[in-house]
Amino acid sequence: MRKLVITFVCENRHDVETVTVDLSRKGELSEEEIWQMQSRSCRCRKCGSARFTYRTRYKD
């Protein structure tokens, strides 16, 4: 598991943005660091929502 894929999802469950992090370079991430990876003033293109959650998964 070398990479962490973070997908930001709006409150209406639309995938908005995906970020991939190389864990061999970055190491562990805190929740605060994950939220800082999201684009500033990001809004959902489908519904206009600005409230998000995120999902994580690991890739080799």
C-alpha positions as a LaTeX table, in Angstrom:
\begin{tabular}{lrrr}
\hline
Residue & $x$ (\AA) & $y$ (\AA) & $z$ (\AA) \\
\hline
Met1 & 0.00 & 0.00 & 0.00 \\
Arg2 & 2.05 & 2.85 & $-1.28$ \\
Lys3 & $-0.61$ & 5.37 & $-2.22$ \\
Leu4 & $-3.61$ & 6.81 & $-0.44$ \\
Val5 & $-6.53$ & 7.96 & $-2.61$ \\
Ile6 & $-8.81$ & 10.54 & $-1.02$ \\
Thr7 & $-12.17$ & 11.27 & $-2.65$ \\
Phe8 & $-14.12$ & 14.29 & $-1.45$ \\
Val9 & $-17.87$ & 13.73 & $-1.68$ \\
Cys10 & $-20.59$ & 16.40 & $-1.30$ \\
Glu11 & $-23.53$ & 15.98 & 1.07 \\
Asn12 & $-25.64$ & 14.69 & $-1.85$ \\
Arg13 & $-23.08$ & 11.95 & $-2.56$ \\
His14 & $-21.59$ & 13.39 & $-5.74$ \\
Asp15 & $-17.86$ & 12.71 & $-6.19$ \\
Val16 & $-16.26$ & 16.14 & $-6.43$ \\
Glu17 & $-12.50$ & 15.82 & $-6.22$ \\
Thr18 & $-9.91$ & 13.04 & $-5.90$ \\
Val19 & $-6.39$ & 13.43 & $-4.51$ \\
Thr20 & $-3.65$ & 10.77 & $-4.57$ \\
Val21 & $-0.87$ & 10.88 & $-1.96$ \\
Asp22 & 2.38 & 8.90 & $-2.10$ \\
Leu23 & 2.71 & 7.50 & 1.43 \\
Ser24 & 6.37 & 6.57 & 1.00 \\
Arg25 & 7.15 & 10.30 & 0.72 \\
Lys26 & 4.48 & 11.85 & 2.95 \\
Gly27 & 4.01 & 9.29 & 5.72 \\
Glu28 & 0.86 & 9.28 & 7.81 \\
Leu29 & $-1.71$ & 12.04 & 7.42 \\
Ser30 & $-3.87$ & 13.62 & 10.08 \\
Glu31 & $-7.49$ & 14.52 & 9.42 \\
Glu32 & $-6.53$ & 18.21 & 9.31 \\
Glu33 & $-3.92$ & 17.55 & 6.60 \\
Ile34 & $-6.49$ & 15.63 & 4.54 \\
Trp35 & $-8.92$ & 18.57 & 4.65 \\
Gln36 & $-6.13$ & 20.94 & 3.55 \\
Met37 & $-5.73$ & 18.93 & 0.34 \\
Gln38 & $-9.17$ & 19.90 & $-0.87$ \\
Ser39 & $-9.27$ & 22.89 & $-3.23$ \\
Arg40 & $-10.20$ & 26.16 & $-1.58$ \\
Ser41 & $-13.74$ & 27.39 & $-2.17$ \\
Cys42 & $-14.60$ & 24.03 & $-3.70$ \\
Arg43 & $-18.28$ & 23.51 & $-4.57$ \\
Cys44 & $-20.12$ & 20.60 & $-6.15$ \\
Arg45 & $-20.73$ & 21.22 & $-9.86$ \\
Lys46 & $-23.92$ & 19.16 & $-9.86$ \\
Cys47 & $-25.78$ & 20.59 & $-6.87$ \\
Gly48 & $-23.70$ & 23.57 & $-5.66$ \\
Ser49 & $-23.15$ & 22.16 & $-2.17$ \\
Ala50 & $-20.13$ & 23.29 & $-0.13$ \\
Arg51 & $-20.46$ & 20.61 & 2.60 \\
Phe52 & $-18.21$ & 17.61 & 2.12 \\
Thr53 & $-17.08$ & 14.32 & 3.60 \\
Tyr54 & $-14.23$ & 12.20 & 2.32 \\
Arg55 & $-13.51$ & 8.56 & 1.57 \\
Thr56 & $-10.08$ & 6.98 & 1.62 \\
Arg57 & $-8.67$ & 3.86 & 0.03 \\
Tyr58 & $-5.21$ & 2.46 & $-0.47$ \\
Lys59 & $-3.55$ & 1.54 & $-3.77$ \\
Asp60 & $-0.38$ & $-0.39$ & $-4.56$ \\
\hline
\end{tabular}
